[in-house]
Amino acid sequence: MSPAEIAHILTATLSPDTNTRVAAELKLAEIFVQPCGPRSAPPPEVKSQIRDNLFRGLSDPNRKIRSLSAHALSSVANADWPDEYPELLQNLITLVSSSSPNSVHGAMQVFTEFIKSDLTEDQILPVLRELLPVLLSILGSNEHAAPTRARTISVFRQCVTALYMVKDQYPDAVNEATTGILPVWLEAFKTLLNIDVQQELNGGETWDGLLVRTQIFKTLDVIRVSFPASLTAYLPDLLASSLHHLQAVYPAFTHYYLSASESVPRSSEDEAVELPQLICPILDFLSSVSRSGKARTWFIGANLSALIAAIFNLVQMTDEDEETWANNPNAFIAQEDDETQQYSVRVAGFDLLSALIDRGQLEVTTNFQSALQHTINASQQAREGGNNSEWWRPLEAALAAVGSQAPTILDCIEDQEAGGQDKPIDIDYFLLNVIPSILTLPEHPFLQGRGFVFASQFSKLLQAQSANQYLEAAVQVIESAEAGAPVKISAVKAVQNFYEGGDEDVLAPFAPRIAQDLGPFLGTTSEDTLTLVLETLSVVLGVNFGQWLTSDLASALAVACLEVWHKNNKDPIFISLLADILKELASSSSAGVYETVVKQALPILVEAIGSAKANESWIPSAAIEFAQSLAAGAPADKGLGDGFFALLAPSLFQCLDQTEDRDVLQNGITCLTLVVRKECNQLVSWTGADGRSGLDRVLGLVAKLLQSQEEAGGLAIGDLIIHLFRRTGEAVLPVLPQLLEAMLKAMTTAKTASYTQSLVIPFAFLINNQRDTVLDLIEPINVNGRSGFSILLNTWCENAETFQGYWPSRISTLALTQLLLSERPSIRNLIVKGDMILKAETKNAPHEFSSIAFPAKALKIIVHDIQSGGDAATISAQGGFKSVETLSEDGDEDWDEEEGLVQGFKPDEFAFLSEMLGPKGVAFDNDDYLDDNDDEDLKNDSISQMDMQTHLRTFIRDYAAQHSDRFNSIAGELNVEESLVVHQVLNS
């Protein structure tokens, strides 16, 4: 654009005609908002004219001109301030300090963006000292319109966030600012909130005043997170005001949103001011305070009862919800999801209930009883009165609210009954006397559907006969041609809930019928609805190991699943669900089902693997994952079945040889591991068209991954190598030296713990089974001047206590016992990293570690394993562990009390976490951990079945007796707690 054209636009901004000025302002905005090349940038003198005219536009009598000028000037500030436009900030502060409401309005719109994006850390504090008093005076003045006053709070909130961001850099200045500024603003907020909100709801044509309240509650939430101490004294008043607001806005909420008898008033700036915009920040603020544990004396008694009642009122379905959800099943399902991104009053209300019940389980559950019973009675009266067609809304909302907290309520009921106390809520009564009648109301599909979901959320409390009746009713709805989408979806969701952890004797008779009913939905649903159908089908197929499946039904479901994949081949959620379903189908114990599913699915998958384009890696990745699901479902006694690997191998190896995609490689490795586990002979006996054997191709792939710099593709390589060693035996021996050297080379560059484990554990397996043979192969290896032993044992010792999985942890420790027995000087004299050195004066310095002989370090690791199988230990990340008492003995009495805790936890808390996180914190007889984390082969391995605790204790006693001098030497390297463990073992 030429200077002459810009000058013409500038002249037009001075026109007395409003339309001409608006058009000119829009054109000026385009100059700065839209990207432009260096040739079209206006010269400095023209830019100066533009800035001056835009700044004058902030005071224009026409509101639209002011808004356009503010929008354009914000873009200018982003580009030119402070280098080319240093005076802008002071000019804005001067303008906002003026007595002109128009000027203040225009300047505030610029500040809203300016504080957020343009101030640096060094500029924040000086600007706030000058700006905040001016903003406070505007907020307290009725001369300015409510939208302008609301903007002062928005800018103040951004200032609070800015202060929080620099509080570590400028602690004294920020402390001074917050102690001097926040109380004044909080007093102002308290005063403004005490003005009756009804005046603003009923006293004019606009709801402008709600904008101020909305910004106040948003800001209170930010202050509570950023500077919570400053809020403490004000919490009782602010919480009471929050509750009052929720109660006071309910009549207007009913009028404008539930019955929707007329349109919502607009603001003076022609923008809708919605009540949910006020209600949600109030609920969020209450949730934040509740979760903080503050104001304990407020969240009880009458306050708690009134708050729960208010939430029950406000989480009702609005007219808009009803229309949207009836026409958009995906939106209906999304709002039911615990992790929904669709934020609303309903979602915020349920979140607040969750915060409340977490801090006061019994009292909140008791209040649920009274609130739900009150709603049931009121709804019944309204229904019988015949003049209220909306009677169902409060009841649906109350059931949804209580159902949203079902897991915690069930825990509370169980705890009370276990203690011999009365149940805090009589869910059984509602399930037997209230919900059945709701299920017969097709004229109210959302209430009917809520009845199904509520019953399923508390299905654990149902007797078998009642559960049967509910399931029968849900299935009938799914099969009904007349039922609409909302109730069908609710019935499917109810089935999913019933089948997740339900009694299989009750569920199994319905499984074939439900699977048959869900099959057609796979081809007609999408997005959230399809996700629900897939999730439900997956849990149904798992009942009684699918022994009720027929070959025809399994075949139809497999075809339907592959059709879903064809339509959604990039969606990772669908792919994961489909993989689970194919595994469930293939795992069926019904005769002939596995063979039918493989026959139906494998040729299609092989074709997809072999024909996918190079730039469509997601297709072979998913196809290999599905083939892996089929292999995982193969019956243990029959293997993969004739021709499985012969059909899969050519396309699979070709794909893995050509790809660099880590997901494809990882899925391929996992698939090959399953083939080795399920029927290794198929791989060993297979030969490709080029004459290379299956084993040769696998070893070539392993070599490729070990040489790769991309670790992610090789994360599963350890399992493959382990199972190759276990299954192929001597077939691997000719290439074993080269394989071990390649693994040691990869060890020197491994960055992640999981990849490191995948490299170390195969060595542990080999050493435990063929110690001397393997050590003979490792000893001559040298990688870049480091011996093979140095690489292996240093890597092993540094990572041993972070190994994941039950079997890997055990094989690692057993192999260390074998290495302790070795007489090789190259092992006995090797120095490795020891414990972390803890010094009070250097606690913030980089970590330092002692050096220690390998045998001593190995003994430490073994001792830790003994201790973690009994008394909980305080174990450091790199192997050193010290109790709280030991820390104080080491001279760390100057540390803060929390520093003496175990990673911030009390010893008993850490013991619990250690037990939960495993494997080192898991007792050796914890079968649940074993079931969840290792494959079937390793679960049944003798190493998984042995009494590890007894074995290790026996080993230490025998080692001490047979090699007393050596044992005494390395035992001298143990710390006090480790020595106590050894002393206890030797004397037990």
N, C-alpha and C positions, 0 to 999 in steps of 0.2 A: 504494500500500500504506500502511495506517494505521500510526501509531506502535505501537498495541497489537499489531498483527500482527507488526511487526518485533521487538517485545519478546518475543513468544511464540517466534519463531524463535531469538532470542538465548538464551532460556532452554533451548530444546531442544539447543543446542550444548553444554550442560553435562551432558546426560543421561548416565548410566552405560551406557546401551544404545548399542552402536556403530552400529547401523543408524539409530537416531534421530538421532545426531550427524551421520552422513554425509548424511542427508536435509536436515538443517538447514544444513549447510555448503554443500550444493548450492544451496539456496534463497538463501542469502546471496550466493553467487557470481552468481546470476541477477540480483540487484538491481543489481550493478555492471557486469556483462558486457553485459546486454541494454540497448539504448537505452530511455530513459524520459523523458517530458516533464517540464517544470519543476514541474508540480503534484504529481507523484508522487515527487519527490526527498525523501528523509528529512530532517528538521530536523538542525541541527548536533549537538545533544546525542545524537541517535540514531545519527548517523554515527560519532560518537566511540566509542559503545558497540560498534558493529559493528567498527570498526577494532581496538579492544582485544581483542574476542573472536577476531577473525581472527588477530591477532598471537599470542594464546595458543595458537591452533590449530596454529601452526607447531611447537610442542613436544609436541603430543599423542602419546601412545604408539602410536596407530594410524596406520600409514603413509598410508592413504588420506585420513584426516582432514588430515594434514600437507600432502599434495599438493593437496587441495581448498582448504585455507586459503591456501596459497602462490599458487594460481591466482587466487583472489578478491582477495588482498592486492595482487597485481601490477596488477589492474584498478583497485583503489583508488589505488595509487601513481600510475598514469597520470593519474587524474582529480584527486587531491587534493594530491599532493606537488609542490613544497614548501610551497605557500601555506597549505593547511589542515592539513597533516600534516608539519610541519617535523622532528619528532623521529624520523621513520621510519628515515632512513639510519643515524643513530647507534645506534638500537635494534637494527637488523639487524646492524651490526658487532659490537655487544655480544653478541648472540645467537650469531652465528657464532663468536665467540671463547670461548664457554662450553665446558664439558667434557662437555655432554650430546650424544651422537651424534644423538638425535632432534631436538634444537633446531638443530644444525648442518645436518642433512638438510633441515629445513623452510626455514631461512634461505637455504640455497644455491639452492633452487628459485626463491625470489624474486629473488635476485641475478642469476640467469641471464637473466631478462627485464629487470631493473632497469638494469643497466649498459648493456645494448643500446639502450634507448629513452628513458631518463628523465634521464640526467646531461647537463648542459650543459657547454660547453667550460671554463667557469670552475670547475666543480665537479670535473672529472675528476681533476686532479693531486692536490688535497688528499685526495680519497677514496682514490685508489690508494695513496698513502703509508701510509694507515692500514689498508687492506684487504688488500693483497697479502701482507704478512708473515703475516697470519692464514690466508689461503688456502694459503700454502706449508706452514704447520705442519699443516694438515688433510690436505694431499696426502701428507705424509710419515708420517702416523699410521695404523697399522693398526687403531686403534679405530673408525675410520669405514668404512662400507661402500664398496665400489668405485664404485657409482653416484654417491655423494656426492663422493668424491675426483675422479671424472671431471668433475663439475660445477665443481670449483675450477679445472680446466684450461680448461673452456669459458669461465668468467668471466674468467680470465686472458687468454685469446685475445681476448675482447671488449675488455679493457683495452688490449692491444697495438694493436688497431685504433683505439681511442679516442686513444691517444698519437700514432699516425701521423696522425690527422686534425688534431691541433693542433700538430704539430711545427714548422710554419712560424710559427704565432702565438706559441708559447712555446719557441723552439729550445733555450735554455739549460736550462730546467727539464726538457724532454723528454730532452735529452741526458744530464742528470744521472740521470733516472729509468731510462733504458734501460741506461746503463753500470753502474748499481748493481743493477738488478733482473734484467735478462735473463740475465747469466751465472749467477746463482744458480739460476734456473729451468731453464736449459739443463743445468746440472750435475745437477739433480734428474731431468730427463727422461732424460739419459744413464744415470743409475743405474737408473731404473725400467725402461728398455728392455733393460738388461743382464740383468734377471731372465728366466730361461728361460720363453718363452711356452708351452712344452709343459706346464708346471705348471698353467697356467690352462685349457688346452685339455683336459687329461686328468685334472685333479686334483679335480674336484667336479661337482656337479649343475648348476651355472650357469657361464656364460662372463662373469661380471661383470667380471673383470679385463681383458677385451678392451676394455671401455668406456674405461678409462684410457689404454690404448695408442692407441686410435682418436683420442681427443682430443689426445694428444701429437702425433701425425703431422699432424693438421689444424692445430695451433698452429704447428708447425715450418714449414709451408708459408706461413702468414701472416707469421711472423717473417722468412722468407727474402725475401718481397716488401716488407715494411715497413722492416725494419732489417737488411739482408743482411750488413753488416759484422760485426755481433755474432755471426753464425752461422759465420763463416769458420773459426775455430779448432776448432770442433766437427764440421765436415763429415765428415772421415774416419771418425770413430767413428759418427756418425749414419747415414752412407751404408752402412757395414758392418752396422749394426744393421738398417737397412731391408732389405738383401738377406737377412740371416739370417731376418728375420720372414717374408719371402716364401717362403723355402725351408721354414721350420718349419711354416707353416700349411697347406702343400700336402697332407699326408696327411689332415688333417681336412677340407680342402676336397673332396678326392676322396671321402671317406667320407660326408659329409653333403650334398654338392651334385652330384657327378658320378654316383656310384652311388646316392645318396640311400637308403641302407639304413635310416636312422632319422631322426627329427625333430631339428631343431636345438635345443640346450638353451636354455631361457629364462633371463632375468635374475631376480634376486631381486625385482624390481619388476614382474614379470609381462609384461615386454616382450621381444620376441625380440632377441637379440644376434646379428646376422648377420655372418659372416666377410667378405663383400664390404664391409661398413661399415668394416672395418679395412684390407682390401687396397687399396681405391680411394684412401684418403688417402696410403698408402705410395707407390703408383704416381704419384700427383699430386705428392708431394714430390720424388720422384726426377726426374720430368719437369721440374719447376720448376728444380731445381739444374742439370740437364743443359742446359737452355736458357739458363741464366745464364752458361754458359761457365766456371763455377767447378769446382774439384776435378778438374782435367785429368788428374792422375796417378792418380785413382781409376777413372775410366771407361775403363780400358784393360785389356788382358791378361785374367788369370783373373777379375777382377771383372766385366768386360764379358761374358765368355762365360757366367759363372754367372748374371748378371742376365738375359741373353737367354733362357737355358734356363728360368729361373723364369717369365719372361713367357709363353713358349710353353706351359708347364704350366697357368698360371692362366687363359689366354684360351680354354680349352676350353668348349664348350657344356655347360651344366648340364642336369640333367633338366628343370628348370622351363623353361629356354630351349627345349628340344626340344619340350615339350608346347605351349608358347605359340606358337612359330613354326609348328608344324604346323597349328595350328587358326586362326591369325591371320596370313595372308599380309602384311598391312600392317605388323605388328610385325616380321616377318622382314625386310622390305625396309628398314624404318626403321633397324634396327640396322646395316645395311650402308652407310648413308649417311654420308659424311664429316662432314656437319654435323648428325648426329643429336643430338637432345636427350635421347634415352633413355640416360642414363649408366649404365655397368655396368663390371664388372671387364674385360670384353672391350674395351670402348671405351677405358677408361683404359690398358689394356695396349698397344693399338695406338698411342695417343697418345705413350706413353713410347718405343716403338720409333721413332716419327717424330722425337722429340727426340734420340734417340741417333744415328740415321743422319744427321741434319742436322749433327751436330758431328763425326762420324767415319765418313764414308761408306764408305770402303774397308774399314776394320776391321770395321764392323758387318755389311756385306754378306758378308765372308768368314766371319764367325761364323754368319750365316744358313745358309750352305752346310753347315757341320758340324752345326748344330742340326737342320736339316731332314733331312739324311741320317741322323742318329741316330734321329730320330723315325720315319722310314720303316722303318729296320731293326727298331726295337723294335715297331712296329705289325705288321710282317710276322711277327715271332716270336710275338707275342700271338695273332694270327689263326690261325697254324698250330698253336699249342698247343691251340686249340679250347675253352679254359675261360675265355675272357675276351670276353664279348659287347660290351664297351666299347672294343675295340681301335681302332675308327675315330675316336674322339673326339680323341686327341692328333694324329693325322694331319690331320684336318680343321682343327684349331686351327693347326697349323704352316703349312699351306698358306694359311690365312686371314691369318696374321701376316705371312708373306713377301709375299703378294699385296697387303696393305694398304700396302706401301712400294714397289710396282711401279715407279712413275715414277722414283724416286730410284735404285733398283737398275738400271734400264735405262740411266740416265745414267752410273752408275758403270761398268757393263760397257763402254759406248761409250768412255768416257774411257780405261779401261785398254787396250782394244784399239787405240785411236788412238795410245797411247804405246808400243805394241809389247809390252805386258805380258799376262800370263795373266789370264783372266777370274776374278774373285773368287768367282763362283758359277756353277755349270753348269746354268742353267735349261734349256738344250737337252736335257740328259740326262733331266731330270724330265719334260719335255714328251713325249719319245719313249718313255721306258721305265717311267714311273710313272703318269702321268695317264691314259693310255688304258685301263689295267685298272680304274682307279677308276670310269670312266664306265660300266662294265658291272655296277655293284653297285646295282640298284634297291632291294635290301633295306636299304640305308643311304642314303636319299635326300639327306640333308644333306651327306654326303661326296661322293656322286655330283655333286650340284649344285656343291659347292666345286671339284671337278675342272674343270667347265665354266668357272667364273668365273676360276680360276687360269690356265687356258690362254688365255683371252681377255685377261687383264691383261698377258700377255707375248706377245701375238699378233705383235708386231713381229719376234720371233725365229723365227717359224714359216716354213718353206718353203711355197710355194703348195700343194703336195700335202697337207701336214699340215693347213694351214688349211682346205682343202676338207673334209677328213675330220672335223675338229672341228665345222665349221659344219653339215655333214650330220647329225652326231650330235645337235647342239643342236636343229636343226629337227625331227628325228624325235621328240625328247622333247616339243617344243611341240605337235606334232600327235598325240601318243599319248593315247589315252583312259585308259590305265592309270596314267600318271605322276601323282604327287601334286603339290600346290601348291608345296612347297619346291623340287623339282627343276625344275618348269616355270618358276618365277620365276628360278631360277639360269640356266636356258637362255636366257631372254629377256635377262637382264642380260649374259650372255656375247655374245649377238648384238649388243647395243648396244655393248659394248666392241670387238668385231671391226669394226664398221662405223664407229667413230670413228677416222678416220685410217688405215684399212686400204687394201689394194691393191684398187682398183675392179675390176680384171680378175678377181680372185678373188671379189669380193663380188657383182658384178652378176648372175651366173646364179642366185643364191639370192634376190635382191630380190623378184621377183614372188610367189614362194612364201611368203616371210616376211610380206610385206604382206598377202597373202591370209589367212595364219594369224592375224595380229594383229588383223585387223578385228573378228572376233567378240568378242575380249576387251574391246573398247571399251564394249560394252553390258553386260558382266558384272562388271567390276572397279570399284574405288572407291579413293579416298585414295591411299596410296603406291603400291599396285599399279597403279592407273590412270595415275599419273604415270610410272612405269617404262615402261608400254606406249606411252604417248604419246611419251616421249622416244626410245624405240627406233624407233617408226614414223617419227618425224621424220628420224632419221639414215639410215634405210633409204631413204626417199623421195629423199634427196639424192644417191644414187649414180647416176652417169652421167646427171645432169640429169633423172632420171625418164623416160628415153626408152623404158624397158621397160614403162611403165604402159599399160594399156588403158583405154578410155573406161568400160567397165563397172566395172572395179576402182576407178578414180578416183571414179566416181559413188557407189559403195557406201561408200567411205571418207569422202567428203564428207558424205553423209547420216549416217553413224555419228558423225562429229565434231560435227555440229550437234545430234545427240541428246545427246551428252556435254555440250555447252554448255547445252542445255535443262535438264539435271539439275543442273548445277553453275555456274549463271550468275553467281554472286557470287565464285567462286574465281579470284583473279588468276593463280595458277600455271597452272591448267588453261587459262584464257583465253589466256595467253601461248603455251603449247604448241600449242593449237589454231590460233592465228594463224599460227604457224610451219608447221604441217602444211598448212593451206589455201594458204599461199604456195608450199610445195613442190609441192603438187598442181597449182596454177595455172601454175607455172613449168615443168612437164613439157614436154620438147621433142617428145613423142609427138603425132602428128597427131590433132587433135580433142579432146584431153584438156582444154585450157584452156576451150574452148567448153562442154564437158560440165559441168565443175565450176562455171562461172559460171551456166549454165542451172539447175543443181541448187541452188546456194547463194544466189545473189543475190536472187531473189524472197523467200526466207525472211528474209533479212537486212533487206531493205527493209521488209517487214511489221513486223519487230521494232522498227526505228527509228521507224516511223510510229505504232505503236500502244502504245508503252510509256507507262506512267503517269509523271506528273511526279516522283513520289517514288521512281522506279525507274531512276535515271540510269545504273546499271551495265549495264542491258540495251542501250540505244542506244550506250553507250560501246563495249561489246564488239562489237556488230553493225557499227558503223562501222570498228572495227579490223579485223574480218574482211573487210569490203568493201575496205579498204585492202590487205589481203593478196592479195585477188584481183587488184586493180589492179596491185600490185607484180609479180605473176607474168605479166602480159600480155606477149605476145611483142613485141619491139621493132619487128619489121617489119609487124605487123598491127594494133598498137594495142589498144584496149580491146574492140573488137568492136562490131558494130551494136547500138545501143539500150542500151548499158551505162549511160551517164550519164543518158539519158532516163528510165530506170527508177529510178535511184538518186536523182536530183536533187530531186524534190518532197519526199520524206520527209526527205532530208538537210538541205536548206535550212530546212524548217519546224522541224526539231529544233534546228538551230544558232541560229536566230533566237530560240527560246523559252528555251533552256537558259542557265544560269549555271554549270553544272558544268564545272570546268576540264579534267577528263579527256575529257569529251565534246567540248569545244571544241578541245582539242589534237589528238585523234584526227580530228576533222572537218577541221581545217586540214591535217593530214598527208595525209588522203585526197584533199582537193581539190588539194593540191600534186602528188600522183601523177597525178591526172586531167590536170592541166595538162601535166605532163611526158610522159605516155604518149600522149595524144591531145587536144591543146588544142582542136581544132576542135569536138569534141563539146560542150565547155563554151561556147565562143563562139557556136555556132549554136543552142544550147538556149534556149528562151523558156518561162517559166512561165505558168500560167493567168492571172496578174495582168499579163502583158505585160512583165515585167522579164526581162532577158537573164541568162544564167548569169554573164557577166562582171560585170554590175551587182550581182548578188547576192553574188558573191565580194568585190567592193570594199566593199560595205556591211558585210559581215562583218569585213573588215579594219579598217574605220573603228570598228566596235563594240569590237573588241579593243584598238585603240590608245587608246580613251577609257577603258577599264576600269582599275580600280585593282588588279585581280588579274592579276599578271604571268604566272602559270603557264599560263594559257590561251593566251597569246600567244608562248610560247617558240619555236614552229615557224613563226611568222609571217614571219620573215625569208626562209626558204626559199621560201615561197609567193610573196612579193613578187618575189624574184629571178627565179623561173621565169615569173611573169607578165610581167615586163619582157623576159625572153629569148624568150618564146613568142608573146606577143600584140602586141608591137611598138607600132605607132601606135594600137592600140585603147585603150591606157591613157592616151594623151597628154591627152585632154580633162580628166581628173581628176587629172593628175599634180601640179599645184601644191598642190591641197588635200591630196593624199596625203602629199607631202613635208612640208607644215606639220604635219599630224597626227603624223607620225613624229618631227619635231623636238620637238613638245610632249611626246610620250611619253618622249623622251630625257631631258628635264629631271627626270623623276620616276622613271626606271628605277633599280631597286635591285640587280638581279642581273646578273652578267657575261653570262650566256647571253641574257637579254632585251636587254641593251645591244647585244650582237653582232648580234642579229636586226634591230636598228634601223639600225646603222651600215653593215653590209655591203651592203644595197641601194644606199645612197649611193655606196659605193665602186664598185659595178658600173656605176652610171650615169655617174659621173665618169670612169671609165676608158674608157667608150664614147662619151659625149657631154659632154665636160667643160664647155665654155663654155655650152652650152644649159642644162645642169643648174645651173651656178653662177649664171646669170642668174635662174633660178627661186628659188634659195635666198637670194640677196643681199637682196631686199626684205623677207624674212620677219622678223618681230619677235615674240618670245614673252616677255611679262612684262618688257619692257625689255631683253632680250638679243637680239642679232642672231642670225640663223640660222647664220652662220659661226661665231660664238663658241660656240654650243651644239654644233654638229656637230664642229668641230675639237678643242675641249677634250675632249669625250667620246671622240672617236676616239683622240687621243694618249694619254689616260689608260688606255685599254683595248686598244690595238692589239696589245701583246705577250702578251695573255692570250686572244686569239681562238683558238677551237678549230676544227680541220678544215684539211685541206690546201688546198683551193680558197679558202675564206674568207681564210686568211692571205695567200695569194698575191695575191688581188684587192685586198686592203687595201693591201699594199705597192706594187702597180702604180699604184693610184689616188693614193697619196702622191707617186709620181714625177710624175704629171700635175699635181698641185697645186703641186709645187715649180716647175714650168715656168710657172705662172700669173703674169701680170703685174699682177693686181688688188692694189691697195694694201690693200684690206680683208682680204686673206689674208696678204700679205707682212708686214704690220705687226701682225698679231694675236699677242697674248701668251698662251701656254699654260703648263701645269705642266711643270716640268723634272725634273731628277734629285733624288733624295732627298739631303738634306744630312746627312752623317754626321760627328758630332763625338764624341770620346771622352767629354767631360764631359756630354754630353746623350744618351747612347745609350739610356737608359731613359725619356727624355722622349717626348712625342708626336712623330710623324714631321713633319719640315718639308721643304718642297720649294722648289727655286729656281724662278724665272720665266724663261721663255725665249721667243724669237720662234718662231712656228710653223714657218717654213722650217728653222730649226736643229733643232727637235725632229723634224721629218719626216726630215731627213738622218740623225739619230741612229738612228731606227727602221730606216731602210734599211741603214745600216752594220751594225746588229745582225743583220739578216737575212743579210747577206753573211757575217758571222762565224759564225753558227750553221750555215751551209751548209758550213763548213770546220772551222776550229779551234773547239773548244768555248769558249763565253764564259760569264763569270760575270754573269748578268743579273738585275737587281733586279726586283721585282714591278711597279714603276711606270716602268721604262724605263731607269734608270741602271744601268750595270754597271761593276764595278771588279774587277780581279784582286787576288789576295792581295798582290802586290807594291805595287799602287796603294794599297791600304788602308794599308800601312805607310808609304808615302811621304806619305800624308795626315796623318800624325801620330797614328796609332791604335796605336802600339806598346804602349800600356798595356793594351790589350784582352787578355783571356785568349787562349791559343793557339787554343781552339775557336772564338772569335769571329772569328778570321782565316780560318776555313774558309768554304766556300761553303754557307750554310744548314746547317752542321754536317757537311758532306762534304768530303773531300779533292778537289782539282781533277779528278783522273782519275775519281773516283767520281761527281762532279757531271756530268762530261761524259757518262758512261754513262747516268745518269738523264735528262739532258737529251735524249739520243738516244732513250730509251725513251718519254718522256712526250710529246714533240712538241707542236705542230708546229714550234715555234721551234728545238727541238733536233734536228730530223730533217733529215738531208741532203736536198737538193732532188731527188736521184735515188732516194729511198727509195720504191719502188713499193708495197711492202707497206703502208705507212701510207696511201697513196692508196686502195688497194683496200679497206681496212677502214672508211674514214671518210666517203666522199663517194658521192653517188648516181651512177648510170651516166652521166647527162648530163654531170655536172661532171667525171667522170673523163676523158671524151672531149673536153672543152672544150680549146680551144687554150691556155688559161691553164695548165691542168694538164699539158699536154704540152711546154710550152716549157722551154728551158734557163734557169731563173731566175737562176742564179749568173752566167752570162755576160751576161744582159740587164742585171742591176743594175750589174755592173762597167762595162759599156759606157756605161750611163746616167751614172754618176758621171764617167767620163772625158769624155764629150761635154758634160756640164753644166759641168764645170770649164773646158773649152776655150772654150765658147760664151758663158759668163756668168762670166768669171773674177773680176771684182770682187765680184759678189754671192756667188759660191761661196767666195771667200776670207773674206768677212765672216761667213758662217754657219759655215764650217769652224772659225773661231776659237772657236766655242762648244763644240767637241768636247773630251772629256777625252783624256788621254794615250793610252789604249788605242784609242779610236775614231780618233784622229788617225793612229796607226800603221797601222790597217787602211786608211784612206783613202790614206795615203802608199804603201802596198803596191799598192793598186789602180791609182793613177795611174802607178806606175813599172813595172807588170807588162806 
